Amino acid sequence: MMALANLLHHPKIDDDFIKGTEDKRSNKDLGRVVALAWLTAEQDRRNGTAELESWARRMGEALRECFPGRAKQLAQGAGAGLRELMDSDGDRDQALSICNKGLLASMEVNRDAFAATGRRLLQLVIEPLAETASTWQ
């Protein structure tokens, strides 16, 4: 649900900086979504589970429960900021740098793995969430 909150909070990359740094807050938060997906995928690989694949369903359920009047709109827009991050080498690199100092410290996640995780997140979570939401009233 932290991933969903960050996706909803950042529908685009803003120039709002983390106090005392030149790091964009949206890059930190959207990067955290990718980092959580990477960690979940690693856990799935090790445990033979499919938690990452359940994110879309669980996010949809949460949106419908918490925001019944806006769930469809929120679900369909949830990936906008992430797509923007994935399309910008500079923002994506900054997000990775922040993550490698925090959630992914000592994991040695490189640019290619981070980008691949972002694409996988879009494919396995964001697109199915938006597609499912298109059927909601």
N, C-alpha and C positions, 0 to 999 in steps of 0.2 A: 504494500500500500504506500510505502515511502516513494517508490518509483512512480506510482500514479500521481501522488501529490506533487512531485517535482515536475512531471510532465504537464499537469494542469496549470501549475504556477508559472511555467515558462513556455507560452505558446510561440515565442520568438526569442532570438538572441538580443538582449538589451545591452546597453553600454553602462549599466549599473555595476560598479566595481565593488569588490570585497574591500571593506575599510582597510586602508593602509597598504593596499596592493594595486597592481595593474591587472589583476585577474577579474574577469567578468563573473558575476554571481550566477548568471544563467549557465555559463560554461561549467562552473563547479557543480551545480545542481543537475544539469542534464548529463554531465559526465558521470555523476553518481548513479544515474539510472543505468547507463551502459556498464558501469563497474558492478552494480548489483546483478545485472544480467550475466556478466562474465562469471561472477562468483557462483551464481545459481547454475549456470551451464557446467561449470567445473564440478560442482556438487552432483549434478545429474550424471555426469560422465563417471564419476567415482562410485556412485551408489546405484546406478542403473535406474534412476528415476526420471521423471519428465516434469519437474516443477516449473521450469521456464515455459513450457507449453501450456500450463494451466493459468498463466498470468492473465491472458485475455479474458477468459471466462470469469476469473475472480475479480478483475477490474470492472468488467461489465456489471456483475452483481453488485459491487460496491457503489458504482455510479447510480444504478437504478434504485438502490435503497436510500442513499444519501441525498441524491438530487433527482427525484422522480420527474420533475418538470423540465429538467435540463440535461438529463442523462444522455440522450441521443446526440445533442449538440456537443457536449463535452467529450464523449467517446470519439466522435468523428474528427474532432480537432486536437485530440490528445497527442498526436505525433508531430504536429507542425514544428515545434521548437527542436525536436530531435532530428527531424529531416534537415532543418536549417543547419544544425550542428554538424551533421554528417556530410553536408555539402560544402562545408568551409574547412579547408585544411588547417588554417590558423586557429580557428575556434576549437576544432577537434583536437589539435595538438595541445592547446592550452588545457582543455578538459582532461586529456590523458596525463599531462604533467601534474595537475592538481590531484588526480586520482592515484597516481603513482607515489605521491607523498602521503596519501591517506589510506583509503579503503584497499587499494591494490599494492600498498607498500610491501616490498619483498617478493612480490609475485612476478616481477619483471615482464609485465604486459607491454608489448611493443605496439607501434603504430598500426601495423597490419592486423594484429589480433584485435586491437581496440576497434578498428574500422569494421572488421568482419563481424564482431559482436554487435556493433550498432546496426549493421545491415540485417543480421539474424534477428535482432530485437524487432526491427521494423516488420520483417516477414512473419515471424512467429507470434508476435503480440499485437503490434499496432494495426497492421492490416486486418487481421481477424476481428479485432475489437471494433474497428470502424465498419467492417462488413456486417457483423452481427447487429450493430446499432442501427444499420439502415433498415432493419426489419422491425424495430421498436416503434410503437405508436407515439 
